[in-house]
Each structure stands twice: as C-alpha cells, then as structure tokens.
Amino acid sequence: MNKKASADKPAAFESISQWYMETDVVIVGGGGAGISAAIEAADAGAKVIVLEAASDAGGSTALAGGLIYMGGGTPTQIACGFEDDTEEMFKHLMMASGPNADEDKVRLYCDESLNHYDWLIEQGVVFKPEYYPHKHTNTPNEAALMTTGNEEAWPFIEHSKPAPRGHKPQIEGDHGGIPLMEKLIASAQSKGVNIICDARALTAIADHEGTVKGIVVRIDGQEQCIHAKRGVVLTSGGFIMNTDMVKEYAPRLARGNYPNGNPNDTGGGIRIGIGAGGNAINMHEGFTCTPHYPPRQFLEAIIVDETGQRFINEDVYHGRLGSAILDRPDRRYYLIIDSRHFEILERPPKGGYSVAGVGDTAEELEQEINLPEGTLVNTLNTYNRFAAEGKDPVFHKAEKYLSGLDQPPYAAFDLTIGNGAFYAVMTFGGLDTLPTGEVLTVEKQVVKGLYSAGRNSAGLPRCADGYASGMSIGDATFFGRLAGQSAAANQ
Ligand SMILES: Cc1cc2nc3c(=O)[nH]c(=O)nc-3n(C[C@H](O)[C@H](O)[C@H](O)COP(=O)(O)OP(=O)(O)OC[C@H]3O[C@@H](n4cnc5c(N)ncnc54)[C@H](O)[C@@H]3O)c2cc1C
C-alpha cells in the first residue's frame, strides 16, 4: 500500500501484502465509548486493540463533568430517597431527544439503565450516595446525584414525573470524567486490551464486497495496516473542532465561542465511516449552552431580548436557554436582577456575563441598555403582578423561583452572543447505527464489519432543546458496550 490514505476511500483488503498487526477487533478512539466497547469485546473473548490519536486515552469523556444519565430506581437514587420509574425516564428522554429521537435506542437505554449502572460499578466506578438539591452545572461537592436536565421545568414537567438522574462518579466538583475513565481504562487493561496511543486511524480497509476488515493507521509517521478479523468499531468522537465540517453541516453551532471537546473532535471517524459506505445523520444538531446558573438565584431573574420581552421560562436547563438564543442569534439578550440578588455577586456568574447596565428604577435601566421605551417596565410589572400570586401564566416558571423583581435598583447582565457571554457547543450528528452499533448505509443496509458509538454516531442525544447533562456519557458508555459486543460476535 503506497498511496497516502484518505478517509473518503477505504484501502483495498486484497492489495495488502503485509500486516503491521492482526487482531480480532480494532477500536478507533479510546474515550468513553471506545474503552467501554473494548471491555465488552475482551469479555466476549476477542483480542482487542484500541487506537488512540492522543498521547493518552480518555478523550472528551475524561475532560467532562462525568455526569451519567441513569434512572428507573438506581441504588444511588434509592439511597438518596428517590423513587423512579423506567417508563417515566423513557417519556422524558423521548421528549428530551426531540423530533429526531431514535425510539429503539431510547427504549433500550431506559430498559437497561439499572444493568448499565451495575456494569459501571463492576468496572470500579464509585457513586457517593448523596443528593445535591440545587440547580447547578454539576454537583460542586462529591455528591453523585442531581437533576441535570429540564425534568422539573415546563413543558417537560407536564409530560413525565421528574426524578434526579444525573450520576457523577465520586470526586469533588466538575471532574467526574477523570475517575470514570481511570476506572474504565484500568478495567480494559486488566482484560488484556492493547491501547496504542499516538496512533491516528486514517481510513478503513474493506474487501471487494465492502466488508470492513481493518484500518490504516499512522504510527510514528508511518502508515500501517492493521487486520481486524471480526470488525472495526469507530468511537472517535464528534466534529466540533473541525470548523469546515461545522460550517457545512451545523452552521448554527459556529456561533458558539467555546467548542466543547478535545482537540481530536475533528470528525475523522465520521469521515472514515462515510468512506466505508455509512450514512451520517442528525449532522445539523448539537448542544448549545450558556450557563445562566450558578448562582442558582439567577433563576429568579428574568431574561429579555432587545424588545424588552421575556421568551422562555428561566428555570430551564442552560442548554435549552442557549438553544433558544441561538435560534435568533443576532438579537441582544439581558438577564435582569434586582437589589435582592446583588449580595450573591461576590463571584462573577458562570456564564462570563458582563454588566450591561444598572438603574435606580426599571425606567432608568431600560434607557441604559437601550430597550424600546416602556417595554422592560411593562415586562417587569406583568411579571411581578403574577409572581405575587405564584403564577407565570405565559412562560410557566416554577413557583419556587417566582420571588418577584420589585426591589430596585436593577442591574442587567449581557447575554448577547459576541459580547463575552460563554456559549459552549458540541455536535450530536454522526453515523447512522442500529442500537447494536452496526453502521447503516443510506439505504439502511448494514455495512458489514463496521460498528460505531458515542459522538462518532447519532446516538441518544439528538437535540439541544431537550438535552440533559449525562445523556452523552450515558449514551457513549452504554452503546459503546453494545458495539463492542456486536463486533466480538462477528466471527
Ligand atoms: C468540558 C466537558 C464537559 C462535559 N460534561 C459532560 C457531562 O457531565 N455528562 C455528559 O454526558 N457529557 C458531558 N460532556 C460531553 C461528553 O463528554 C462527550 O460527548 C462524550 O464523552 C463523548 O464520548 P466519546 O467516547 O464519543 O468520545 P471521546 O471521549 O472524545 O473519545 C474519542 C477519542 O477518539 C480519539 N480520536 C479522535 N480521532 C481519532 C483517530 N482518527 N484515530 C484514533 N483516535 C482518535 C480522541 O483523541 C478521543 O480520545 C462534556 C464534554 C466536555 C468537553
């Protein structure tokens, strides 16, 4: 094989005279999905090689907060005094996944959630049975359990019974991905999985019938061919770091100023899969968030656009707010607080918002931030009138956050895109797969020998509007396992 490998075109199996290595299953990418696949494939008796482009395994999963969405009555939920029901979880995740939800995947994920929890425990993952009761981006202490999505917010609250389902592996603060990946990697290595780092997969190797039989990889500057007798699993993450792909497939996400991922989130595995005959779906979708909490007291604020009008219940998950703003990205947006909230501002808000203006009265603030005359005053009057009755008839913010904003002076934070506010983005599009991880063509035929999971595929998370923290790592680890099982079984 002399020609330079290109992801778009698999190398011909029949043309390869010398193999650099031979194994049963090759896994491309050593993050949450890849290492979970490796563990299962090894448990099924396969010889497994993981190729990892970075100098260490872990991927975005290791960088992550580590929240894993699980429910139906996990031991952690029960220990913290919560009841949950698989059907309620299913209803919520169907709504959270939006119009492009993959019902088969959602169903299986919910039905198997308790088993997946047990599997993580078997790998050595520890969840401290403690509940964190406030809205936050992650548990700030070592507590495992919190509500991570829109479960308690309108309209989701009307469709399923909420329960806290975000589970963080034990560690203080927003770093749960580290203990998770440490345990998974140690488990994989204890089962004989060979993790080769600084090894970038370039393209698939397929025979004349299109069956994938190996991978071309660059190691030490040399292109090498590895024979995968049972199959190749693509788990190399999403494409948020590839600006050309983002512009082409998910231009909405290009407005974000914080690509949420690792430097190898360049879509390489998606391109390898397409080159081998796979189809990519849901490529336009992704996570978009601006963390308007913590501090949680900001849920008592209102958020208005440049017309001085509210447009959302402010107690939603920050991804739903980010998505609503990205729907109309050229407007100005402000978060309005009154003097009762000033005392919590010893630390700047997590979203990096600058102060856009202050006013001794609502009229003064309205002028200061250049809103049409009377608009903010009217919005505040209406909001306060109903808040006094514990109601929010148009946007349905939960009563516990309706404390009213009637204690001047007022201040406005700037949430406008491009004015310093933090907008994190990551992709939800990837290879079309069956729940088993088998990659599908445009005609929904299986590409033999090829599997995928995690952000390399279109999995559980499908839309920004309903996303909950934990759906990505839950998806990557759970469907990664299934892809590993399927590849190992392909004899
Ligand atoms: C800061 C941050 C916080 C987050 N918090 C959460 C959270 O709390 N809960 C949650 O559910 N989600 C969270 N996410 C999202 C979540 O971490 C990811 O979506 C998920 O972990 C992706 O898993 P993966 O296995 O698909 O990819 P990854 O874990 O990224 O693994 C992919 C691996 O493939 C490697 N790779 C790429 N290309 C190649 C190639 N050509 N050859 C070989 N190797 C390659 C990469 O180096 C990487 O190691 C967070 C993300 C970030 C960045």
The ligand as a Gaussian input file, in Angstrom:
#p B3LYP/6-31G(d) Opt

LIG

0 1
 C      -15.857000      20.027000      29.399000
 C      -16.880000      18.987000      29.027000
 C      -17.831000      18.596000      29.965000
 C      -18.775000      17.626000      29.632000
 N      -19.610000      17.163000      30.612000
 C      -20.441000      16.130000      30.328000
 C      -21.193000      15.500000      31.358000
 O      -21.068000      15.809000      32.547000
 N      -22.043000      14.496000      31.001000
 C      -22.187000      14.091000      29.695000
 O      -22.978000      13.195000      29.423000
 N      -21.458000      14.656000      28.721000
 C      -20.568000      15.629000      29.002000
 N      -19.785000      16.141000      28.013000
 C      -19.881000      15.543000      26.670000
 C      -19.236000      14.171000      26.686000
 O      -18.047000      14.215000      27.433000
 C      -18.912000      13.645000      25.294000
 O      -19.960000      13.872000      24.393000
 C      -18.666000      12.135000      25.370000
 O      -17.802000      11.864000      26.448000
 C      -18.086000      11.625000      24.077000
 O      -17.604000      10.311000      24.263000
 P      -16.937000       9.553000      23.043000
 O      -16.429000       8.278000      23.569000
 O      -17.866000       9.535000      21.902000
 O      -15.726000      10.489000      22.598000
 P      -14.388000      10.829000      23.369000
 O      -14.472000      10.560000      24.809000
 O      -13.990000      12.193000      22.945000
 O      -13.347000       9.777000      22.758000
 C      -12.942000       9.859000      21.420000
 C      -11.462000       9.531000      21.344000
 O      -11.106000       9.301000      19.981000
 C       -9.822000       9.839000      19.749000
 N       -9.678000      10.038000      18.298000
 C      -10.225000      11.003000      17.519000
 N       -9.894000      10.806000      16.227000
 C       -9.132000       9.693000      16.197000
 C       -8.496000       8.971000      15.144000
 N       -8.607000       9.337000      13.861000
 N       -7.759000       7.879000      15.460000
 C       -7.637000       7.462000      16.746000
 N       -8.235000       8.112000      17.780000
 C       -8.978000       9.203000      17.504000
 C       -9.809000      11.098000      20.581000
 O       -8.499000      11.531000      20.842000
 C      -10.565000      10.652000      21.831000
 O       -9.685000      10.144000      22.812000
 C      -18.815000      17.088000      28.325000
 C      -17.862000      17.480000      27.382000
 C      -16.885000      18.393000      27.734000
 C      -15.830000      18.737000      26.727000

